[in-house]
Amino acid sequence: MKFVTAIIAAAIAAVTSAQSTWDFPAESPCVAACTAAVGKSVFPLYDDVNSEGPFFLASLSFIYDTDISSSLYPIREVFRNGNDICMLGCPETEQEAYRESYFQKFVWYHNNKSSV
């Protein structure tokens, strides 16, 4: 039994180490408040801040996953629409910073989502 546990632990460690580091600055206060509030409204365990947390990639999927064949696609659209509406109330500089970093984060997500 200890052998099986060790194998499982090693597999989890390998998968975790395969994921590259999320090396992006935190979102601005207004944008962060929007993604957190809207995220938790559709997924109570939403956490796009703690890159070491168990729900980090699942949370990022609401922003960056565009697979329309996924059963979660309608929920992701609810998130995206709510987030877009919320961020309209954010200062233009915060919205621009979000847009400028979006593609780099999108690429990172797609390069790392299969490692979990």
Z-matrix of the N, CA and C atoms (Angstrom, degrees):
N
C 1 1.450
C 2 1.537 1 111.24
N 3 1.330 2 116.82 1 -39.95
C 4 1.456 3 119.61 2 178.44
C 5 1.524 4 110.88 3 -63.60
N 6 1.335 5 116.81 4 -34.16
C 7 1.459 6 121.25 5 179.13
C 8 1.525 7 110.80 6 -63.47
N 9 1.334 8 116.91 7 -44.37
C 10 1.466 9 121.78 8 179.46
C 11 1.525 10 109.95 9 -63.51
N 12 1.309 11 117.00 10 -42.83
C 13 1.463 12 121.48 11 178.51
C 14 1.526 13 110.39 12 -61.09
N 15 1.328 14 116.53 13 -41.64
C 16 1.464 15 120.50 14 179.77
C 17 1.529 16 110.78 15 -65.02
N 18 1.318 17 117.15 16 -39.57
C 19 1.464 18 121.03 17 178.72
C 20 1.525 19 110.27 18 -64.26
N 21 1.318 20 116.80 19 -44.49
C 22 1.470 21 121.10 20 179.25
C 23 1.524 22 110.23 21 -62.97
N 24 1.324 23 116.59 22 -44.40
C 25 1.468 24 120.15 23 179.35
C 26 1.522 25 110.89 24 -62.18
N 27 1.327 26 117.23 25 -40.08
C 28 1.464 27 121.14 26 179.14
C 29 1.527 28 110.74 27 -65.66
N 30 1.327 29 116.64 28 -39.59
C 31 1.472 30 120.30 29 178.59
C 32 1.516 31 111.13 30 -64.14
N 33 1.328 32 116.86 31 -43.51
C 34 1.467 33 121.17 32 178.35
C 35 1.528 34 110.25 33 -62.54
N 36 1.324 35 116.78 34 -42.13
C 37 1.460 36 120.58 35 179.18
C 38 1.523 37 111.08 36 -63.95
N 39 1.325 38 116.87 37 -39.14
C 40 1.464 39 120.49 38 179.57
C 41 1.518 40 110.93 39 -65.27
N 42 1.318 41 116.90 40 -42.38
C 43 1.459 42 120.67 41 179.47
C 44 1.514 43 110.18 42 -65.70
N 45 1.319 44 116.69 43 -43.57
C 46 1.458 45 120.90 44 -179.82
C 47 1.518 46 111.18 45 -63.00
N 48 1.333 47 117.27 46 -41.79
C 49 1.461 48 119.26 47 -178.77
C 50 1.526 49 111.92 48 -72.67
N 51 1.336 50 117.46 49 -19.76
C 52 1.462 51 120.74 50 178.74
C 53 1.524 52 111.57 51 -71.23
N 54 1.307 53 116.79 52 -22.38
C 55 1.459 54 121.17 53 -179.39
C 56 1.522 55 109.03 54 -78.52
N 57 1.335 56 116.63 55 128.42
C 58 1.457 57 118.55 56 177.94
C 59 1.536 58 109.12 57 -75.57
N 60 1.305 59 115.00 58 161.97
C 61 1.464 60 121.38 59 -175.33
C 62 1.522 61 111.04 60 -72.57
N 63 1.324 62 116.18 61 135.45
C 64 1.467 63 122.70 62 172.93
C 65 1.513 64 105.69 63 -75.39
N 66 1.314 65 116.92 64 105.88
C 67 1.456 66 121.24 65 -172.57
C 68 1.528 67 110.81 66 -118.70
N 69 1.322 68 114.83 67 55.35
C 70 1.453 69 120.69 68 -179.40
C 71 1.527 70 108.43 69 -121.55
N 72 1.324 71 117.05 70 147.20
C 73 1.466 72 118.70 71 177.15
C 74 1.530 73 110.51 72 -67.29
N 75 1.304 74 115.34 73 156.85
C 76 1.469 75 120.97 74 177.82
C 77 1.522 76 109.69 75 -62.39
N 78 1.320 77 115.04 76 151.69
C 79 1.470 78 119.46 77 176.03
C 80 1.527 79 109.09 78 -66.54
N 81 1.306 80 116.10 79 159.34
C 82 1.459 81 121.25 80 177.14
C 83 1.535 82 109.02 81 -65.97
N 84 1.319 83 118.13 82 161.94
C 85 1.465 84 120.74 83 -173.80
C 86 1.530 85 114.87 84 -55.84
N 87 1.309 86 118.10 85 -45.91
C 88 1.462 87 119.94 86 -176.77
C 89 1.523 88 111.18 87 -68.56
N 90 1.333 89 116.74 88 -45.38
C 91 1.471 90 120.81 89 179.25
C 92 1.525 91 109.69 90 -62.94
N 93 1.327 92 117.47 91 -43.72
C 94 1.463 93 121.10 92 179.17
C 95 1.527 94 111.08 93 -61.28
N 96 1.330 95 116.82 94 -40.48
C 97 1.466 96 120.58 95 179.07
C 98 1.529 97 110.27 96 -64.15
N 99 1.322 98 116.98 97 -39.29
C 100 1.467 99 120.47 98 178.84
C 101 1.517 100 111.21 99 -64.89
N 102 1.339 101 117.22 100 -51.81
C 103 1.462 102 118.93 101 -177.15
C 104 1.523 103 111.07 102 -63.08
N 105 1.332 104 117.67 103 -37.12
C 106 1.465 105 120.14 104 179.40
C 107 1.529 106 111.07 105 -67.33
N 108 1.315 107 117.44 106 -47.59
C 109 1.470 108 120.81 107 -177.27
C 110 1.526 109 111.40 108 -65.74
N 111 1.310 110 116.40 109 -48.48
C 112 1.462 111 119.91 110 -178.90
C 113 1.531 112 109.41 111 -68.53
N 114 1.333 113 116.78 112 -40.83
C 115 1.459 114 120.57 113 178.70
C 116 1.517 115 112.66 114 -58.67
N 117 1.327 116 116.33 115 -47.20
C 118 1.470 117 119.87 116 -179.79
C 119 1.529 118 112.54 117 -68.90
N 120 1.320 119 116.97 118 -21.65
C 121 1.466 120 119.33 119 177.98
C 122 1.534 121 111.41 120 -73.54
N 123 1.331 122 117.15 121 -25.82
C 124 1.468 123 119.90 122 179.41
C 125 1.526 124 112.37 123 -105.52
N 126 1.338 125 117.35 124 -20.30
C 127 1.463 126 122.79 125 -178.61
C 128 1.527 127 107.20 126 -149.15
N 129 1.336 128 117.55 127 98.30
C 130 1.470 129 120.61 128 -173.53
C 131 1.532 130 115.46 129 -55.02
N 132 1.328 131 118.46 130 -23.63
C 133 1.466 132 121.36 131 179.93
C 134 1.532 133 112.13 132 -95.24
N 135 1.327 134 116.34 133 15.06
C 136 1.472 135 122.52 134 -178.42
C 137 1.522 136 110.19 135 -55.21
N 138 1.341 137 115.98 136 130.03
C 139 1.461 138 121.63 137 178.01
C 140 1.521 139 108.87 138 -155.15
N 141 1.316 140 116.98 139 95.70
C 142 1.464 141 120.68 140 178.52
C 143 1.529 142 111.48 141 -99.20
N 144 1.336 143 116.26 142 16.19
C 145 1.459 144 121.14 143 -177.96
C 146 1.529 145 111.32 144 -104.99
N 147 1.331 146 117.68 145 -45.91
C 148 1.457 147 122.40 146 -176.12
C 149 1.526 148 110.19 147 -86.17
N 150 1.320 149 116.52 148 95.85
C 151 1.463 150 120.39 149 -176.18
C 152 1.525 151 112.93 150 -66.92
N 153 1.312 152 117.66 151 -12.48
C 154 1.465 153 121.93 152 176.68
C 155 1.530 154 111.66 153 -95.62
N 156 1.326 155 117.12 154 -5.27
C 157 1.460 156 121.37 155 -175.99
C 158 1.522 157 113.03 156 -76.31
N 159 1.326 158 116.07 157 157.69
C 160 1.462 159 120.78 158 -176.58
C 161 1.531 160 114.52 159 -69.54
N 162 1.318 161 118.26 160 -17.31
C 163 1.461 162 121.04 161 -177.08
C 164 1.528 163 113.26 162 -111.75
N 165 1.332 164 116.19 163 12.12
C 166 1.460 165 120.67 164 -176.60
C 167 1.531 166 112.04 165 -61.46
N 168 1.322 167 117.54 166 -55.73
C 169 1.466 168 119.54 167 -178.45
C 170 1.519 169 111.58 168 -66.61
N 171 1.318 170 117.23 169 -36.91
C 172 1.463 171 119.25 170 176.51
C 173 1.521 172 110.00 171 -61.49
N 174 1.321 173 116.63 172 -38.56
C 175 1.463 174 120.67 173 178.70
C 176 1.527 175 110.96 174 -67.98
N 177 1.323 176 116.78 175 -43.06
C 178 1.463 177 119.73 176 178.74
C 179 1.521 178 111.66 177 -63.60
N 180 1.322 179 116.94 178 -25.78
C 181 1.464 180 119.45 179 -179.22
C 182 1.530 181 111.25 180 -61.79
N 183 1.314 182 117.46 181 -28.72
C 184 1.466 183 119.89 182 178.83
C 185 1.530 184 111.15 183 -65.63
N 186 1.323 185 115.92 184 -28.24
C 187 1.455 186 120.75 185 -179.70
C 188 1.529 187 111.54 186 -90.82
N 189 1.339 188 116.58 187 -44.45
C 190 1.462 189 120.33 188 -166.38
C 191 1.527 190 116.45 189 -109.22
N 192 1.313 191 119.43 190 -11.52
C 193 1.460 192 119.58 191 -178.87
C 194 1.524 193 109.20 192 -85.58
N 195 1.307 194 116.46 193 125.65
C 196 1.467 195 121.49 194 -175.70
C 197 1.527 196 112.87 195 -116.25
N 198 1.330 197 117.20 196 16.75
C 199 1.463 198 121.56 197 -177.99
C 200 1.530 199 109.98 198 -71.41
N 201 1.326 200 116.77 199 104.84
C 202 1.467 201 119.90 200 -177.10
C 203 1.522 202 112.44 201 -74.07
N 204 1.341 203 117.63 202 -12.28
C 205 1.463 204 119.67 203 177.82
C 206 1.531 205 111.98 204 -84.92
N 207 1.327 206 117.22 205 -9.11
C 208 1.458 207 121.61 206 -179.52
C 209 1.524 208 110.64 207 -70.64
N 210 1.326 209 115.49 208 142.06
C 211 1.470 210 119.39 209 176.81
C 212 1.525 211 111.10 210 -66.39
N 213 1.331 212 117.52 211 -17.94
C 214 1.467 213 121.27 212 179.03
C 215 1.530 214 113.05 213 -87.49
N 216 1.310 215 117.06 214 -5.22
C 217 1.469 216 119.98 215 -176.55
C 218 1.535 217 112.88 216 -54.23
N 219 1.338 218 120.23 217 -46.17
C 220 1.476 219 118.68 218 179.36
C 221 1.528 220 113.49 219 -60.12
N 222 1.327 221 116.87 220 -36.38
C 223 1.472 222 120.38 221 178.60
C 224 1.520 223 109.65 222 -69.81
N 225 1.320 224 116.64 223 -38.67
C 226 1.471 225 120.05 224 177.94
C 227 1.519 226 110.91 225 -64.12
N 228 1.319 227 117.01 226 -35.71
C 229 1.467 228 120.06 227 177.42
C 230 1.529 229 110.87 228 -67.48
N 231 1.319 230 117.30 229 -38.86
C 232 1.465 231 120.89 230 175.47
C 233 1.529 232 108.96 231 -59.91
N 234 1.341 233 116.23 232 -44.67
C 235 1.463 234 120.07 233 177.93
C 236 1.523 235 110.72 234 -60.34
N 237 1.321 236 116.75 235 -51.96
C 238 1.473 237 120.31 236 -176.20
C 239 1.524 238 111.72 237 -59.79
N 240 1.326 239 116.69 238 -44.57
C 241 1.469 240 119.68 239 179.27
C 242 1.516 241 111.44 240 -63.34
N 243 1.329 242 117.13 241 -45.76
C 244 1.465 243 120.98 242 178.87
C 245 1.516 244 111.93 243 -63.52
N 246 1.325 245 115.91 244 -40.31
C 247 1.461 246 120.51 245 179.74
C 248 1.527 247 110.74 246 -66.36
N 249 1.324 248 116.59 247 -42.90
C 250 1.472 249 119.96 248 178.67
C 251 1.524 250 111.02 249 -61.29
N 252 1.322 251 116.64 250 -44.74
C 253 1.472 252 120.75 251 -179.75
C 254 1.526 253 110.33 252 -63.41
N 255 1.341 254 115.96 253 -44.54
C 256 1.459 255 120.04 254 179.83
C 257 1.528 256 111.05 255 -61.12
N 258 1.334 257 116.51 256 -44.64
C 259 1.465 258 119.84 257 -176.05
C 260 1.522 259 113.38 258 -69.65
N 261 1.335 260 117.96 259 -15.18
C 262 1.465 261 119.36 260 174.34
C 263 1.522 262 111.26 261 -60.37
N 264 1.332 263 116.82 262 -25.18
C 265 1.460 264 121.65 263 178.36
C 266 1.521 265 113.80 264 -85.06
N 267 1.324 266 116.92 265 -3.13
C 268 1.471 267 121.01 266 -179.83
C 269 1.529 268 109.84 267 -84.45
N 270 1.334 269 116.51 268 153.97
C 271 1.467 270 119.34 269 176.19
C 272 1.534 271 110.73 270 -56.95
N 273 1.306 272 115.85 271 145.79
C 274 1.461 273 121.34 272 -177.92
C 275 1.530 274 111.70 273 -56.42
N 276 1.323 275 117.72 274 -36.71
C 277 1.467 276 120.28 275 -179.78
C 278 1.528 277 111.11 276 -62.96
N 279 1.338 278 116.87 277 -36.71
C 280 1.467 279 120.41 278 178.47
C 281 1.527 280 110.80 279 -70.78
N 282 1.323 281 116.09 280 -39.69
C 283 1.465 282 119.41 281 177.47
C 284 1.529 283 110.43 282 -63.63
N 285 1.301 284 116.90 283 -42.03
C 286 1.465 285 121.09 284 -179.67
C 287 1.530 286 110.93 285 -64.92
N 288 1.318 287 117.69 286 -41.73
C 289 1.469 288 121.10 287 178.35
C 290 1.536 289 110.09 288 -62.22
N 291 1.327 290 116.45 289 -39.21
C 292 1.467 291 120.99 290 177.79
C 293 1.527 292 110.03 291 -63.14
N 294 1.323 293 116.81 292 -47.03
C 295 1.472 294 120.90 293 -179.91
C 296 1.531 295 111.60 294 -63.62
N 297 1.321 296 116.48 295 -38.62
C 298 1.468 297 119.93 296 -178.30
C 299 1.524 298 112.49 297 -66.48
N 300 1.318 299 118.01 298 -32.69
C 301 1.466 300 120.45 299 -178.12
C 302 1.533 301 112.66 300 -93.42
N 303 1.326 302 117.20 301 -8.37
C 304 1.469 303 121.20 302 -173.50
C 305 1.529 304 112.86 303 -56.90
N 306 1.320 305 118.90 304 -51.65
C 307 1.459 306 121.02 305 -173.82
C 308 1.527 307 111.67 306 -63.27
N 309 1.329 308 117.69 307 -42.24
C 310 1.467 309 120.64 308 179.18
C 311 1.527 310 110.42 309 -62.21
N 312 1.317 311 117.17 310 -40.68
C 313 1.466 312 120.67 311 178.67
C 314 1.524 313 110.71 312 -70.12
N 315 1.319 314 117.11 313 -37.10
C 316 1.459 315 122.68 314 176.87
C 317 1.534 316 109.76 315 -58.86
N 318 1.322 317 116.77 316 -47.68
C 319 1.462 318 121.72 317 179.34
C 320 1.530 319 109.82 318 -62.99
N 321 1.333 320 117.52 319 -45.67
C 322 1.463 321 120.41 320 179.36
C 323 1.523 322 109.82 321 -57.95
N 324 1.331 323 117.11 322 -46.90
C 325 1.457 324 120.54 323 -179.36
C 326 1.529 325 111.08 324 -57.72
N 327 1.300 326 117.28 325 -48.19
C 328 1.468 327 120.61 326 -177.43
C 329 1.529 328 112.03 327 -68.31
N 330 1.320 329 117.80 328 -27.75
C 331 1.466 330 120.66 329 176.29
C 332 1.524 331 112.29 330 -77.53
N 333 1.316 332 118.23 331 -18.72
C 334 1.459 333 121.30 332 -174.12
C 335 1.520 334 115.80 333 -117.01
N 336 1.321 335 118.29 334 -12.64
C 337 1.457 336 119.96 335 -174.63
C 338 1.530 337 113.83 336 -64.04
N 339 1.316 338 117.90 337 -31.13
C 340 1.461 339 119.39 338 -178.46
C 341 1.518 340 112.85 339 -78.86
N 342 1.324 341 117.74 340 -7.51
C 343 1.470 342 120.17 341 -179.08
C 344 1.521 343 112.30 342 -82.32
N 345 1.304 344 117.40 343 -4.76
C 346 1.476 345 119.78 344 -179.33
C 347 1.503 346 109.79 345 -114.15
